Amino acid sequence: MSRRSGLRKARNGSYNRKSLGIINIFPILIIALSCLLIVMSSTLRKHLSAPGLLKTVRQSFTGIADHRQSGSIEIPLADALMSGLAVFALKYPSLLKFDEQRNEPVIRSNLQHLYGVDQAPCDTQLREIADPVRPASLYPAYTALFRQLQKGGVLEQYRFLDGHYLVSMDGTGHFASSRINCPECCIKEQRNGEVGYYHQLLAAVIVHPDRQTVFPFAPEAIVKEDGRTKNDCERNAAKRLLARIRETHPKLPLIVVQDALFATGPHINLLKSLGIHFIIVVKERDHRTLFDTIQKKYDDDEMRGYSYYDEEKKATFVLRFVLDIPLNKSHPDLLVNYLEQTKIVDGEEQILSTWITDLKLDEKNCHDVMRGGRARWKVENETFNTLKTQGYHLEHNYGHGQQHLATVFALLMMLAFFIDQIQESSCQLFHQARRRFRSRTSLWDRMRSLFTSYYVDDWMLFWQAIIRGHKAAKLCPDDSDLPHPV
C-alpha cells in the first residue's frame, strides 16, 4: 500500500470517527422535529380556526344597529345572529330541531363556550329578529374573514395567472314555492296559469384550478326591490356585486370567470371600468359575427396554438387562439381575444370549450388561461353542490318572513360555509377530524352529536374529541336525562 493511499485511509477513518457524534444525535433531531410537527398539528391557529373566526364574526355582528326599540330588547341582536350561524354551522336540518334542544343545559353551555351566545332565541324569536335585518349589514362579516385570510397568508396560495385571483360567478336558487311568498319574491307565471315564487343568489367565489376549497364573497340576492314590478336578474345582480367587490377590495387583482350569459358588450365594459379582467364562455348561437370571423381565421390558417397530450385523460387536445377581434356588430370597437379547446377523437377535432378574454394570449399562457376558464365549474361543484347535497340544506325553507328573512338565512348559511372552507384550508385539527370520515355529512353528524351530548369547554377539546374520541378528550357527558338518587 502506498503512503498516499494509506494517508487517505487514515483521513477517512478519522473523519468517520468525528462524524460518529453527529450520526448519534441525528435520530434525536428526527424525534424532536416529529414532536414539533405533532404539537403544531395539534394547535389552533389564532385567527384561522373556529374560535378566532367566530370571534371575528361576532365582533362584526355586534356593530350592526339593532332595529328594535331599546326597551323591547330581550335577546341581543348579536346573540340571535350567532344562534342562526350556529344552526347552519352545526347543520341542523330545521330550526324546530334546534328549538327543541336549545334550553337543555348542555346546549346552553356549549352555545356559550363555543359560539359566545348567552341567550339563544326560540325558532319564532329568531325569525322575528332576523326578518327586518338588512342583508347588507352582514357583508362586513365576510370582509372581516377575508382580511384574516390575507393576514394569514392563505390567500397567497390562490394566486394564478401573473398573481391574479380567479373569481367564479354564477347564480342559484335557494327558495321556491307555489304558496309561500313575500314582497321580495320574484314571480314566475306558468303556462297553465299557476304562479310560482322564488329567491335566488348570485355567488362569487375565489377559486384555483389546483385547489378544492373556495372562498366566497358575500353573495348578492336576486330579489324584487322596493317599488319594482319586474323581476330582478343575474345580470343586474352582477352589476351590484362586482361594484361592491371592487369597492371593498379596490386593489385586489381579479380575473372574473363567467358563463355565456355575461358575454355582452355592456357587461364587458363594466368589467373594464372596474379594472377587472375576464374569461367568459362564448357560444356560437349568441355571437354569429364573432364565430364567422373565427371561421375565416381558421380557413386562412391565421389561428395560433398548439396540441398537447393529457396523461390523466389519455387524450390529445388542441388549443387555438386569435387576438383582437370585434365582439359583435353592436360593439365593433370592443376587441376581445378568443380561445378554444378541442379534443381529437378518431382523428377529428371536437370543440369542447370556447372563451373570450381581455388577457393577452400567447403559446406560453394559453394553457393556464384555459385552466382558469374551466375553473368556472368550481362555483357549481365546490359551492352550490356542497351547499345543497352535503348537509347545509341550502334549498330547505328555514323561514321566509315578510321582509329579508330568506336572504338573511342564506347569507348566514354561506357564512358558515365560508368558515368551514377557511378551516379546511388552514386548520390542522379540522383536517384531522375531516380525515376520520368518508364524507362531510358524517363529520357534521358527529359534530352535532358531541355538541348535543357532552359539555365542551373549548374548540380544542371539541376537535380532539372527534379525532381521538370523547373519552380521550375527557368530555363531561350530559346526564340530565338520567334518574338521580333521592
C-alpha positions in Angstrom: 0.0 0.0 0.0 1.4 3.4 -0.9 1.8 6.2 1.6 -0.7 8.2 -0.4 -3.4 5.6 -0.2 -2.6 4.9 3.5 -2.9 8.6 4.3 -6.2 8.7 2.5 -7.5 5.8 4.5 -6.3 7.3 7.8 -8.0 10.6 7.0 -11.2 8.8 6.1 -11.1 6.8 9.3 -10.5 10.0 11.3 -13.4 11.7 9.5 -15.8 8.8 10.3 -14.9 8.9 14.0 -15.6 12.6 14.2 -18.9 12.0 12.4 -20.0 9.4 14.9 -21.3 12.0 17.3 -23.4 13.7 14.5 -24.8 10.3 13.5 -25.7 9.5 17.1 -27.7 12.8 17.5 -29.4 12.5 14.1 -32.2 10.3 15.5 -32.7 12.7 18.3 -33.2 15.6 15.9 -35.7 13.5 13.9 -37.7 12.7 17.1 -37.6 16.4 18.1 -38.8 17.5 14.7 -41.5 15.0 14.8 -42.7 16.1 18.2 -42.6 19.7 17.0 -44.8 18.8 14.0 -47.2 16.9 16.3 -47.5 20.0 18.5 -48.0 22.3 15.5 -50.7 20.0 14.1 -52.5 19.8 17.5 -52.8 23.6 18.0 -55.4 26.0 16.7 -54.3 29.0 14.5 -55.3 32.1 16.4 -57.3 33.8 13.6 -57.9 30.9 11.1 -59.6 28.3 13.3 -63.1 28.1 14.7 -62.6 30.3 17.9 -60.8 33.1 16.1 -63.1 33.1 13.1 -66.3 33.0 15.2 -64.9 35.9 17.3 -64.3 37.9 14.2 -67.8 37.3 13.0 -69.3 38.2 16.4 -67.4 41.4 16.5 -68.9 42.3 13.1 -72.4 41.3 14.3 -72.0 43.5 17.4 -71.6 46.5 15.2 -75.0 46.1 13.5 -77.5 48.6 14.6 -80.5 46.9 16.3 -83.8 47.7 14.5 -85.8 47.1 17.7 -86.7 49.7 20.3 -84.3 49.6 23.2 -87.0 48.8 25.8 -88.2 45.7 23.9 -84.8 44.0 23.5 -84.7 40.7 25.4 -82.1 38.9 23.3 -79.2 40.9 21.8 -79.1 41.0 18.0 -75.6 39.6 18.0 -76.8 36.6 20.1 -79.7 36.0 17.7 -77.4 36.1 14.6 -74.8 33.9 16.2 -77.5 31.4 17.1 -78.6 31.4 13.5 -75.0 30.9 12.4 -74.6 28.0 14.9 -77.7 26.4 13.4 -76.1 26.4 10.0 -72.5 25.6 11.3 -73.8 22.5 13.1 -76.0 21.6 10.0 -79.3 21.4 11.9 -81.9 20.1 9.5 -84.5 22.6 10.7 -85.0 25.4 13.2 -87.6 23.3 15.0 -84.9 20.7 15.8 -82.7 23.4 17.2 -85.5 24.9 19.2 -86.4 21.5 20.8 -82.8 21.3 22.3 -81.8 24.9 22.9 -83.0 25.0 26.6 -81.1 21.9 27.6 -78.2 22.7 29.9 -75.6 21.1 27.7 -76.8 23.1 24.6 -76.9 26.4 26.5 -73.4 25.7 27.9 -71.9 24.8 24.5 -73.5 27.7 22.7 -71.9 30.0 25.3 -68.5 28.4 25.3 -68.2 27.7 21.6 -70.3 30.4 19.9 -70.3 33.1 22.6 -74.2 33.0 22.8 -75.5 34.0 26.2 -79.2 33.9 25.2 -80.5 31.7 22.3 -83.9 32.7 20.8 -86.6 30.1 20.1 -87.3 29.5 16.4 -90.1 32.0 16.3 -88.0 34.7 18.0 -85.1 34.1 15.7 -87.3 34.5 12.6 -88.9 37.7 14.0 -85.5 39.2 15.0 -83.7 38.3 11.7 -86.5 39.2 9.3 -86.0 43.1 9.4 -82.2 42.8 9.3 -80.9 44.3 6.1 -78.7 41.8 4.2 -76.1 44.5 3.6 -75.4 44.7 7.3 -74.0 41.1 7.1 -71.5 41.9 4.4 -68.8 43.3 6.8 -68.6 39.8 8.4 -67.4 38.4 5.1 -64.9 41.2 4.6 -63.6 40.6 8.1 -63.0 36.9 7.4 -61.4 37.8 4.1 -58.9 40.1 5.9 -57.9 37.2 8.1 -57.2 35.1 5.0 -55.0 37.9 3.8 -53.2 38.4 7.1 -52.6 34.7 7.5 -51.0 34.4 4.1 -53.6 31.8 2.9 -54.9 33.9 0.0 -51.4 34.0 -1.5 -51.8 30.3 -2.3 -54.7 31.2 -4.6 -52.8 33.5 -6.9 -53.0 32.4 -10.6 -52.0 33.9 -13.9 -49.5 36.6 -13.1 -50.6 37.0 -9.5 -54.3 37.4 -10.1 -57.2 35.8 -8.2 -59.8 33.9 -10.2 -63.4 34.8 -9.2 -66.0 32.3 -10.4 -69.6 33.8 -10.6 -72.9 32.1 -11.0 -76.5 32.2 -9.7 -78.6 29.5 -7.9 -82.0 29.2 -6.4 -82.5 28.7 -2.7 -86.2 29.0 -2.3 -89.2 28.1 -4.4 -92.9 27.8 -3.6 -96.3 28.0 -5.2 -97.8 29.3 -2.0 -95.4 30.9 0.4 -94.2 34.4 -0.7 -93.0 37.8 0.4 -92.7 41.2 -1.2 -89.1 40.4 -2.3 -90.1 37.2 -4.1 -89.5 37.0 -7.8 -92.6 35.7 -9.6 -92.8 33.1 -12.4 -96.1 32.5 -14.2 -96.6 29.1 -15.6 -98.3 28.3 -18.9 -101.2 26.7 -17.0 -101.8 30.0 -15.1 -100.2 28.9 -11.9 -97.9 31.3 -10.1 -94.5 30.4 -8.6 -92.4 32.4 -6.1 -88.7 32.1 -5.8 -85.5 33.6 -4.4 -82.0 33.3 -5.9 -78.5 34.3 -5.1 -75.6 35.3 -7.3 -72.4 33.9 -5.8 -68.8 35.0 -6.4 -66.0 32.7 -5.0 -62.3 32.8 -5.3 -61.1 29.6 -6.9 -57.9 27.9 -8.0 -57.7 25.1 -10.6 -55.5 23.0 -8.2 -57.5 23.5 -5.0 -60.8 22.2 -3.8 -61.5 24.8 -1.2 -63.1 28.1 -2.3 -63.6 31.4 -0.6 -66.9 33.3 -1.1 -67.5 37.0 -1.2 -70.9 38.0 0.3 -73.4 36.8 -2.3 -75.9 39.2 -3.9 -79.6 38.5 -3.6 -81.7 38.3 -6.7 -85.0 39.6 -5.4 -87.6 42.3 -6.2 -86.5 45.6 -4.6 -88.9 48.1 -3.1 -91.1 49.7 -5.7 -90.0 47.3 -8.5 -92.6 45.4 -10.6 -90.2 43.5 -12.8 -88.2 40.5 -11.5 -84.5 41.0 -10.7 -82.0 39.0 -12.8 -78.4 37.7 -12.7 -77.1 40.5 -14.9 -78.4 43.2 -12.7 -77.2 41.4 -9.6 -73.8 41.1 -11.2 -73.6 44.8 -11.6 -74.2 45.3 -7.9 -72.0 42.5 -6.8 -69.0 43.4 -8.9 -69.2 47.1 -7.9 -69.4 46.1 -4.3 -66.4 43.7 -4.6 -64.3 46.4 -6.2 -65.3 49.0 -3.6 -64.5 46.7 -0.7 -61.2 45.4 -2.3 -60.0 48.3 -4.6 -56.5 46.9 -5.1 -57.2 43.2 -5.4 -56.1 41.8 -8.8 -59.1 39.9 -10.1 -60.0 37.8 -13.2 -63.7 37.0 -13.2 -64.8 33.7 -14.8 -68.4 33.6 -16.0 -70.8 31.7 -18.3 -72.1 32.8 -21.7 -74.9 34.9 -20.1 -72.3 37.6 -19.5 -70.6 37.7 -22.9 -72.2 41.1 -23.7 -70.8 44.5 -24.5 -72.3 46.4 -21.5 -71.0 43.7 -19.1 -67.5 43.7 -20.5 -67.4 47.5 -20.5 -68.4 47.4 -16.8 -65.6 45.0 -16.0 -63.1 47.2 -17.8 -64.3 50.3 -15.9 -63.8 48.4 -12.6 -60.3 47.2 -13.6 -61.3 43.5 -13.6 -60.0 41.1 -16.2 -62.3 38.4 -17.6 -62.5 34.9 -19.0 -66.1 34.4 -20.3 -67.7 31.5 -22.1 -68.9 32.4 -25.5 -71.5 30.5 -27.6 -71.8 30.5 -31.4 -75.6 30.8 -31.3 -75.2 34.1 -29.5 -72.3 35.5 -31.4 -72.6 34.7 -35.1 -70.4 37.5 -36.2 -67.6 36.6 -33.9 -67.6 33.0 -34.9 -67.8 33.9 -38.6 -64.6 35.8 -38.0 -63.1 32.8 -36.2 -64.0 30.5 -39.1 -62.3 32.8 -41.6 -59.2 33.0 -39.4 -59.2 29.2 -39.3 -59.7 28.8 -43.0 -56.9 31.3 -43.7 -54.6 29.4 -41.2 -54.3 32.6 -39.1 -55.1 30.9 -35.7 -52.2 30.3 -33.4 -51.9 27.5 -30.9 -50.6 24.0 -30.2 -51.6 20.5 -29.3 -50.8 18.5 -26.1 -51.3 15.1 -24.7 -53.1 14.8 -21.3 -51.7 11.7 -19.5 -54.6 11.7 -16.9 -57.3 11.8 -19.6 -55.4 9.7 -22.1 -56.3 12.1 -24.9 -54.8 14.7 -27.2 -56.1 18.3 -27.0 -55.6 21.4 -29.2 -55.6 25.0 -28.0 -56.1 27.7 -30.6 -56.5 31.5 -30.1 -57.0 34.7 -32.0 -56.2 38.2 -30.8 -58.1 41.5 -31.1 -61.4 40.6 -32.8 -64.7 42.6 -32.5 -67.2 41.2 -30.0 -70.2 41.7 -32.3 -71.7 44.1 -34.8 -73.2 46.2 -32.0 -69.8 46.7 -30.4 -67.3 46.8 -33.3 -64.7 48.8 -31.3 -64.8 46.3 -28.4 -62.0 44.0 -29.2 -61.6 40.6 -27.4 -59.2 37.7 -27.6 -60.7 34.3 -28.5 -59.5 30.9 -27.1 -60.9 27.4 -27.9 -60.1 23.9 -26.6 -60.7 20.9 -28.8 -60.3 17.2 -28.3 -59.0 14.9 -31.0 -61.4 11.9 -31.3 -60.8 9.3 -34.0 -58.7 11.7 -36.0 -61.3 14.5 -35.8 -61.4 17.6 -33.6 -64.3 18.0 -31.2 -64.8 21.5 -29.8 -65.1 21.4 -26.0 -65.0 25.0 -24.8 -64.7 28.5 -26.2 -63.9 31.7 -24.3 -63.3 35.4 -24.8 -60.9 37.2 -22.6 -59.0 40.5 -22.4 -55.8 38.7 -21.3 -53.1 38.8 -23.9 -52.8 35.3 -25.2 -49.7 33.5 -26.4 -48.3 30.0 -26.6 -46.9 30.2 -23.1 -50.0 31.3 -21.2 -53.0 29.9 -23.2 -53.0 26.6 -21.3 -53.2 28.4 -18.0 -56.0 30.7 -19.3 -57.9 27.5 -20.4 -57.5 26.1 -16.9 -58.7 29.3 -15.5 -61.8 29.2 -17.7 -62.6 25.7 -16.8 -62.3 26.6 -13.1 -65.6 28.3 -13.5 -67.3 25.0 -12.6 -66.0 25.3 -9.1 -68.7 27.7 -8.1 -71.2 24.9 -9.1 -69.3 21.9 -7.9 -67.5 23.1 -4.8 -70.0 25.7 -3.7 -73.6 25.1 -4.8 -73.4 21.3 -4.9 -71.8 21.3 -1.4 -74.4 23.6 0.0 -77.3 21.6 -1.5 -76.2 18.0 -1.1 -73.6 17.9 1.7 -75.5 18.8 4.8 -76.0 22.6 4.6 -79.6 22.3 3.2 -79.5 25.4 1.1 -82.9 24.7 -0.5 -84.6 24.0 2.8 -87.0 26.7 3.9 -85.8 27.6 7.4 -88.2 30.5 7.4 -89.5 33.0 4.9 -90.8 36.1 6.7 -92.2 39.2 5.1 -89.0 41.3 4.7 -85.5 39.9 4.3 -85.6 36.6 6.3 -85.0 34.2 3.4 -81.9 36.2 2.2 -80.6 36.7 5.8 -80.7 33.0 6.4 -79.0 32.3 3.1 -76.2 34.7 4.0 -75.7 33.1 7.4 -75.5 29.7 5.8 -73.0 30.9 3.2 -71.0 32.5 6.1 -71.0 29.1 7.9 -69.7 27.6 4.6 -67.0 30.3 4.4 -65.8 29.4 7.9 -65.7 25.7 7.1 -63.7 26.4 3.9 -61.2 28.5 5.8 -60.7 25.7 8.4 -60.4 23.1 5.7 -57.6 25.1 4.1 -55.8 26.3 7.2 -56.7 24.3 10.4 -54.8 21.1 11.0 -57.2 19.9 13.7 -60.1 20.4 11.2 -58.1 18.4 8.7 -57.6 15.5 11.1 -61.2 15.5 12.0 -62.2 15.5 8.3 -59.9 12.6 7.5 -61.7 10.4 10.1 -64.9 10.4 8.0 -65.6 9.4 4.4 -68.0 12.3 3.8 -68.6 15.8 5.1 -72.1 14.8 6.2 -70.6 12.1 8.5 -68.4 14.8 10.1 -71.3 17.2 10.6 -73.4 14.4 12.2 -70.5 13.6 14.7 -70.1 17.3 15.5 -73.8 17.8 16.2 -73.8 14.6 18.3 -71.0 15.8 20.5 -72.5 19.2 20.7 -75.8 17.9 22.0 -74.5 15.2 24.3 -71.3 16.5 26.0 -70.2 19.6 27.8 -67.4 21.1 25.7 -65.3 24.0 27.2 -63.5 25.0 24.0 -62.8 24.1 20.4 -59.5 22.4 21.1 -61.4 19.8 23.2 -64.1 19.6 20.6 -61.8 18.7 17.8 -59.7 16.4 19.9 -62.9 14.5 20.9 -63.7 14.0 17.2 -60.2 13.0 16.3 -59.3 10.7 19.3 -62.7 10.0 21.0 -64.6 11.8 23.7 -63.0 9.7 26.5 -59.5 10.7 25.4 -60.6 14.3 25.3 -62.2 14.0 28.8 -65.5 15.5 27.9 -68.3 15.6 30.5 -71.4 13.8 29.3 -74.9 15.3 29.7 -76.6 13.2 32.3 -79.6 15.5 32.8 -82.0 12.7 31.5 -80.7 10.1 33.9 -82.6 9.4 37.2 -80.9 10.9 40.2 -80.9 9.3 43.6 -83.5 10.7 46.1 
